[in-house]
């Protein structure tokens, strides 16, 4: 019962069994009521035939009464005496009739027993009161046998009772087979996922059935997840490889300088060693930040609950940089933390100063319910084909430039990841002066 197939089969069988039992009971009860009504109608017809004879003046001893075994008939006067009865009718035991009025004659029905010869059976009796031409009022009691109807009801009940297990077995078998067929694509997906897990080949995909149902949606979603996972793993592997390559150069430089200093102390270049250590420290900090962002690091509720005054941040950054001109036309606030927003602005300004011919313009406005930061420079700009590639990690558009001037190629990647973590966007375009234009849109603090 742990499998979906078994639970589905058991549930379907139980539901069908309950429905069949209820329907069977309803059929049996309706059949019994209908047959009892038919017996009552037959008894009433027999009673009316005898009553018609009495109303016509036929004497009691000359009445034509039906066969007592099929329709036991008695004529009873007002004192309860039996004035006429069918042949071989020994006794009648019936309940008090439930009477109604029909053509000013009382008609009632009751169920009881009658003894004919030496046998006693169950009958449905009709009571009909009639007045004779002599002014005497008598009651005609006529019955119709119930044994046939009860046998019919019993036959139907037994047929249902014996047919129910066979029908439930068919329902269970069909449900089992249909469920197995329906779950076959799911099993194929599971088997392929198990094979992918054991082999580690994320390029494989699970089979997608041609149907338009939830299983097909599951397969499509699984393949989309595998594609995203493959891309993420490839990105992580590339990140590790690039990080190893970037770390190798400063470490190798440090080792070389230390080995030279060990052999020739007089050649020790402390400023150069310090620069390499600082560069290595910054690179390690950037790599750690990227790793945290890839792991889903987001500002805490406490940090996001403190607003950042963007105007103050812009003025502070512009005051620290001689080549930066700031234009503030709004005083928007954005959710914190302040350090991350400042890191985004600092990275964009560092990039602009590195490529600017002499002017960097920093503007702050508020538009469409968002804070807008724009960093423009008058440098060579970014070609349209490379405007997305520059946000990739370790990307340098000018591979020939010196590493200490061009950096490690992580500044813009970190800036975009930080902006996205804040719920904003970062895009690059062309400045009016022909240089690069970086535009940051950040949500406003509620």
N, C-alpha and C positions, 0 to 999 in steps of 0.2 A: 504493500500500500504506500510505499515511499515514492514510487514513480508517478509521473503525471498521467501516464496511460492507465495505470491501475486505478488511480483516484477518479479519473474521468469515467472509466467503465463502471466502477462501483456507484458513482453518483448518478449516472444516466440510468443504470438498472434500478436503483432505488426510486428515482423519480417516476420511471415508467411503471414500476410495481405499485407505487402509491396511487398513480392515476388509474391503473387498471382495476385495483381493488375498489376505489371509489366508484368508478364507472360500472363495475360489475354489481356492486350493491345497489346502485341506482336502477340498473336494468332489472335485477331480480325483484326489487320492491315495486317497480312500475308494472312488471309483468304480473306479479301476484295481485296487485290492485286491479289491473285490467281484467284478469281472468275472474276475480271475485265479482267485478261489476257485470261481466258477461253472465255468470251464474245467477246473479240477482235478477238480471233482465229475463233470463229463461224462467226463473221461478215466478216472476211477475206475470209473464205471458200465460203460464199454466194457471195461475190464480185468476186471471181475468177470464180465461175460457170457462172455468167452473162458475165464476161469478155471473157470467152472461147467462149460463143455463139457469141459475137460481133466479136471476132477475126476470127470466122468461116464464117462470112458474113451474119449472121442472121439480118434481118431488125429490126428496133426499135419496130414496132408494132407487130412483131411475137416473141419477146423475151418471154421465160418462166421465170417469176419472182416469187420468193417465196412469201408466205403469208405476207402481209404488217405488220400485227400485231406482227409476230415473227421476221421477217427480213425486215424492210422497205428498199426498194432499189430505187435509182434514177440514171439515166444516164444523165450526164451533158456534154454539148459540151464546146469547148474552149471559147465561148462567155458567158457561164454561163446559157445557156438555158437548161431547163429540156427536154430531148428528149424522155425519157421513165421513168415510175414510177409504183410502185406496186399499186394494186387495193386498193381503199379507203385511199390511202396515201394523206393527205392534205398538210402537210408542214413538213420541216426538218430544225431544227435550231442546227447547230453544230459548234464547234470551228474550227479554222484553224488546219489542220492535221500536225503532226510532221512527215515529210516524211523521207524515206531512200531509198536506191536503191536495187532492187532485180530483177535480170534478165533483166536489162535495163528498167524496169518499175517502176515508182514511187509508193511506198506504204506508206500510213500514217494512223494514228489512231487519233480519237478525240472522246470526250464525248459530247453528246448533247441531244436534245429532238426531238421527232417526234410526229406529230398529225395524228392519224389513226381514221377514222370516226370522232367521237366527243371526243375521248380520247387522252390525251397527256401523254407520258411516257418518261423515261430516257433510252438512248441507248448508246452503244459503237459502233462507226462507223469506218469502214475500207474504205479508199480511194485507188482506184486502177486505174491507167491510162493505157489505151489500145488503139491501133490503129486498125481501121477497114480495110478491104480489099480495100475500096474506098479511103484510104489515110487520113481519118478523125481521129483525136485524141480526144477521149472522156474520161471522168472520171466516173468510177462506184463507187457510194457511197452506201454501204450496212451496215445495223445496226443489232445489237443483243441486246435484252432487258436486262436491268440491274435490273429490279424489283425483279426477283427471287433471284439473288445473294444478293441484299440488304436485302431482307427478311431473307435469310439464315444468313447473318451477324448479323442482328438485333436479330434473335432468339438465336444465340450463345451468343451475348452480354447480352441479358436478362437472359439467363440461368446462365451465370457467375455471373451476378449481384444478382440474387436471391439465387444462391447457395453459394456465398461467406460468408454471415453471418452464414449459417448452418455449413459450413466447419470450420470457425473460432471458432464457439461454440464448435465443436468437438475437435479442437486443444487445446482450453483453458481448456476443461474438462480433456483431456488426460494429458496435462501438469500439471494441478493441482493435479491429482491423482498420477502421476509418481513422482512429487516433494514431495508430502506428504510421499510416500513410501520411497523415498531416504533420507528424513530428519527424518524418524522415529528413526534410531539409534542415531541421534544427540539429539532428544528429550529425548531418554532414558538416554543419557549421562548427559544432563542438569538436568533431574529429580533426578538422582542419586547424582549428585554434590550438588543439593539443599538439599537432604536428609542428605548428609554427613556434609554440613555446619550447618544444624539445629541440628544434633545430636552430632557433634563434634567427631565422631568416624572415625579417620583417617585410621583405618585398613580396611575399606570398599573400594571397587574398582568399577569403572564404568564398565558396560558390554562392551565387545569387540565383534563387529560383525565379522562373518567369512569371510567377503569380503576382497579383497586386494585392497582397495582404500584409499582415503584421510580420510574418516571417521574412518576406522580402525586404520590408523596412528594416528589420533587425540585421539582415545580412548587409544591406547597404550602409547602415550606421556602423556596423563592425568594420567594414572595409574602410570607411572614412576614418575611424579611430586608428586602424592600423597604418593608414597613410600618414596621419598626423604623428603617430608614434615613430614611424620610420623617419619622418622629417626631423622630429625632435632629436632622435638618437644620432642621425647624421650631423645635425647641428652641434650636438654636444661633442661628438668625435672631432669635428672640425675645430671646435672651440678649444678642445684640449690640445690638438696638434698645433694650432696657431699660438696658443699660450705657451706651449713648450718651446716653440721656435722663438717667440719674443723674449722669453726669459733666458734663453741660451746665450744671446749676445751680451747682455750686461754681466751675466755671471762669468762668461768667458773673459770679458774685459777685466773684471775684478781679479780673476785668478791670474791673468797675465801680469797685471800691474803688481800684484802681491809677490809673484815669483821674481819679477825684476827687482822689486824692492828688497827681497830677501837676499838676492845675489849682489845687488848694488844699492845699499841703503841711501847713498847720496842722490840716487835718481828717483826716490820716492815722490810721487805726485799726489799729495794729500787733497788738493782741490779737485783733481780728476776723480780720485777715489770717492770723495764725498758726492760728486755729481752722479756717478754711477749708482751709488747706494740709494740716493734720493730717487733717481729714476726707477730703480728696481722696487723701491718702496711704493711709489705711486702706481706702478704697474700691478704690483700684488694687490693693492687696495682696489684698483679698478676691476681686476679679475674677481676678487671676492664679492664686490658689489654686483657684478653681472651674475655670478653664481647664485646670489641671494634672490635677485630678480627672477632668474629662471626657475627657482624653487617656489615662486609664488609669493615672495615677500611683499607685503602691502603695508601701508601705514596703519598703525593701531588706531582704534576708536579715539583714544585720548589724544594722539597726535593729530588726527583729522579734525578733532573738535576744537583745535586752536587755529584761528585764521591767520593767514600770512598777509601783511600789508605790502602789496606788490609795489606800490609807489615808493615806499621807503627802501625796499630792496633794490629797485632800479637806480634810485639816486645814490645809494651806497656803492653799487658796482661801478657806476659812471664816475664817481668821485675818485675811485682807486685806479682808474685807467685814463691816461692822458689822451689817448686817441679816440675815446668814446664820447659821443654827444647824446644826451638823453632828452627826450621830449615826452612829458607826462601830461596827458589830457583827461585822465580819469583817475579815480582812487579805488579801484576794485580790490576785493579781498578774495583769496582762494584758500581752500582747506590745506592744512599743513601736512607734513612737517616743513618748517622753514628751510632746513638744511638741504632737503632734496630739491626744492624749488630754486634755491640759490645755486645748487650744483648744476642744474639745467642751464640757468642763465650764464654761469661762469664758463661752462663748456662751449656754449654758442659764441660768447664773446672771445674766448681764446681762439676759436677757429676763425672768427672774423678778423681778428688782429693779425693772425698768421698769414692771411691771404690778402688783406686790404692794402691798397696803395698808400693810403694815408688817412682815410676817414671811415669811421664806424658809427652808424646811427642806431640808437636804441630807442624805440617808442613803446609807450604803454597806452592802450585804449580799452574801451569796453564796447562790445558789439554783439548783437543777437544773444544777449544773456550770458556772455562769456567774456573772460578777461583775455585780451589779445596782446601778446608780446611780439615785437618785430625787431629783428637784428639784420641790418643792411650793411654791406661794405662795397667799396669801389674797386674790388679786385677783379680777377678774370672770370669769376662766376663759376657755376656748375653746369656742364652740358646736360641737356634734357635727358639723354640716354643714361646718365649716371645719377640722376636725382633720387633714386631709390637705393642704388648700390652704395652710396656714401654712408648710409645708415647701417650697413653690415659691419660686423666686427673685423678689425684688423685690415680694413680696406683703406688704401692710399691711392688717390688718383695719380699722383706723381711718384712712381716707384723709384725714381733716381734721386730724390731729395734726401737729405741727411735725416736719420732717425731722430736726432735730438731736436731738429727743427719741425719735423712732421709729426712727431709723437708716435704712439703705438697704433693709432687708428681706432681707438675705443671711445673717444670723446662724444662723437655724434651718436654712436650706438647706445651709450649710457644715457644720453640726453633723451632720446626717443623712448627707451624703456622706462625711464623715470616719469616722463610725461604720460605715457599710457597707464602706468601704475596709479597716476593721479586722476585718471579718467579724462585726460585731455588728448590733443593731437599735436603733431609736429610735422611740418611740411616745408619744402624748400622750393623756391622759385627764382625769378630774376628781378633784381632790384632796378629802380629807375636809372641809376648810374651805370647799369650793366653788370654789376657784381652779383653776389649771392644774396638772397633774401630768405631768411629763416623766420617762419611764423609759428608761434606757439599759442594754442587756444586752451585755456584752463577753465574748469567749472568755477562758478562763484560760490562763496561761502554763504550758506543759508542763515 
